[in-house]
């Protein structure tokens, strides 16, 4: 029976048919993915900035001293180097590196979501192609019966009513064929729009069901990304606390006196954090950290429940499919073959035969729907946990 279904599925083929792996390989470098990639890489600049030493500051002035009894030139020059004390450089670098890691992990989670959505759209197209092939097979069967009715009608062995009924059945299958073809073409266009390039046709075995593999959910990128974000905020907090302390610069200064003599020496400048101690920034960081900690707990619990529900539904649908394949479909196929023979031997009416035929092809469509639901669940699963 599976050979018959496989033959049915592969009977129709267009040029330039692409598999899921073909499309995924091409689309993983499309403009959307590249846009997200360069957005992530922009955070690498923050690491370079955090590691850099501050630029020195300079000052120079020229003055002319004029008085009743004296005159002369005055000049002054100094250069200062701000010092990053109290671990500022370390904390800021760690903060930038953890933020970069957070963005990269979110990018991995985005690619998983993208792959899952692509998988679902691909199998929607494959499903509609399968329905189109079922409609082709149904139309072929209707044509064979109609030819038989016409032949027996010419011999006077069947009624005009049966001829009209056979023609109506054939036209109805033709309508279903055209509708299924339109749906298939629409689904391929939706797939093309999603990946950003033109796809003519898809190919694959819709009967092949992948196994859902258990994964450690705590290692998923969307969960570990939050860990990196929390660590980034912790370092940002330490950096802000370091900025509260006096900020010190050291330098060299030289002056020209009115007498023409020069003086030189070292200088030290420092801030006096009396009125504002970065409290706004610190409160902001503390609340962000608390927010991400709660988000992490929620996301992990949500993923656990969602994947468990997907697994349960997946197994139920698989068991239904197995029952159809092992019992219902072979019995229905045998019943259809018997009905066709019985009709030709005048042991069944045309109406009874067409009813059985309709039930058989509706069963094929129901089976196809089960397959689509299974693949849709798998797409949802890999959108969360990856392949």
Residue pairs with C-beta under 8 A, 6 or more apart in sequence:
1 325
1 329
1 330
1 333
2 207
2 325
4 333
5 207
6 205
6 207
8 133
8 134
8 137
9 130
9 133
9 205
9 206
9 207
11 133
11 136
11 137
12 129
12 132
12 133
12 136
13 201
13 203
14 200
14 201
15 200
15 201
16 200
16 201
17 200
17 201
17 202
17 203
18 199
18 200
18 201
18 202
18 203
19 202
19 203
19 204
20 118
20 119
20 122
20 123
20 202
20 204
23 118
23 122
23 191
23 195
23 199
23 202
24 115
24 118
26 195
26 197
27 33
27 118
27 195
27 196
27 197
28 111
30 195
30 196
30 197
31 196
32 114
32 196
33 111
33 114
36 107
36 110
37 107
39 103
40 100
40 103
40 104
40 106
40 107
43 96
43 99
43 100
43 103
44 100
46 96
46 99
46 100
47 93
47 96
47 97
47 100
49 96
50 89
50 92
50 93
50 95
50 96
51 89
51 93
53 84
53 89
54 81
54 82
54 84
56 79
56 80
56 81
56 82
56 251
57 79
57 80
57 81
57 82
57 249
57 251
58 77
58 78
58 79
58 80
59 76
59 77
59 78
59 79
59 80
60 75
60 76
60 77
61 74
61 75
61 76
61 77
62 73
62 74
62 75
63 73
63 74
63 75
64 71
64 72
64 73
64 74
65 71
65 72
65 73
65 74
65 258
70 258
72 258
72 259
72 260
73 256
73 258
74 255
74 256
74 257
74 258
75 255
75 256
76 253
76 254
76 255
76 256
77 253
77 254
77 255
78 251
78 252
78 253
78 254
78 267
79 251
79 252
80 249
80 250
80 251
80 267
80 269
81 249
81 250
81 251
82 247
82 248
82 249
83 247
83 248
83 249
83 250
85 242
85 245
85 247
85 248
86 242
86 245
87 238
87 242
88 239
88 242
88 243
91 235
91 236
91 238
91 239
91 242
92 235
92 239
94 231
94 232
94 235
95 232
95 233
95 235
95 236
95 239
96 232
98 228
98 229
98 231
98 232
98 235
99 228
99 229
99 232
101 225
101 228
101 232
102 225
102 226
102 228
102 229
102 232
105 221
105 222
105 224
105 225
105 228
106 221
106 222
106 225
108 221
108 386
109 220
109 221
109 222
109 225
112 221
112 382
112 383
112 384
112 385
112 386
112 387
113 383
115 382
115 383
115 386
115 387
116 379
116 380
116 381
116 382
116 383
116 384
117 194
117 379
117 383
118 191
118 194
118 195
119 375
119 378
119 379
119 382
119 383
120 375
120 376
120 379
120 380
121 187
121 190
121 191
121 194
122 191
122 202
122 204
123 204
123 206
123 372
123 375
123 376
123 379
124 187
124 190
124 191
124 372
124 376
125 184
125 187
125 188
125 190
125 191
125 202
126 202
126 203
126 204
126 206
126 375
127 187
127 206
127 368
127 369
127 371
127 372
127 375
128 180
128 183
128 184
128 186
128 187
129 184
129 201
129 202
130 206
130 368
130 371
131 180
131 183
131 184
131 365
131 368
132 177
132 180
132 181
132 183
132 184
134 180
134 361
134 364
134 365
134 368
135 173
135 176
135 177
135 179
135 180
135 181
136 177
137 361
138 173
138 176
138 177
138 357
138 361
139 170
139 173
139 174
139 176
139 177
141 357
142 166
142 169
142 170
142 173
142 357
143 170
145 166
145 169
145 340
145 343
145 353
145 357
146 166
146 167
146 169
146 170
148 344
149 158
149 162
149 163
149 166
149 350
150 163
150 166
152 158
153 159
153 160
153 162
153 163
158 350
162 350
165 350
165 351
165 354
166 350
169 354
188 199
188 200
188 201
188 202
191 199
191 202
192 198
192 199
206 368
206 371
206 372
206 375
207 371
209 318
209 321
209 371
209 374
209 375
209 378
210 378
212 310
212 311
212 314
212 378
212 381
215 385
215 386
217 223
217 300
217 303
217 304
217 307
217 385
218 224
218 300
220 303
220 384
220 385
220 386
221 386
222 299
222 303
223 296
223 299
223 300
223 303
226 292
226 295
226 296
226 299
227 296
229 292
230 289
230 292
230 293
230 296
233 285
233 288
233 289
233 292
234 289
236 285
237 282
237 285
237 286
237 289
240 278
240 281
240 282
240 285
241 278
241 282
243 278
244 273
244 277
244 278
245 273
246 270
246 271
246 272
246 273
247 270
247 271
248 268
248 269
248 270
249 268
249 269
249 270
250 266
250 267
250 268
251 266
251 267
251 268
251 269
252 264
252 265
252 266
252 267
253 264
253 265
253 266
253 267
254 262
254 263
254 264
254 265
255 262
255 263
255 264
256 262
257 263
303 384
303 385
306 380
306 384
307 381
307 384
307 385
310 377
310 380
310 381
311 381
313 377
314 374
314 377
314 378
314 381
317 370
317 373
317 374
317 377
318 374
320 370
321 367
321 370
321 371
321 374
324 363
324 366
324 367
324 370
325 367
328 363
329 363
329 364
329 367
332 359
332 360
332 363
333 360
335 356
335 360
336 356
336 357
336 360
339 348
339 352
339 353
339 356
339 357
340 353
342 348
342 353
343 349
343 350
343 352
343 353
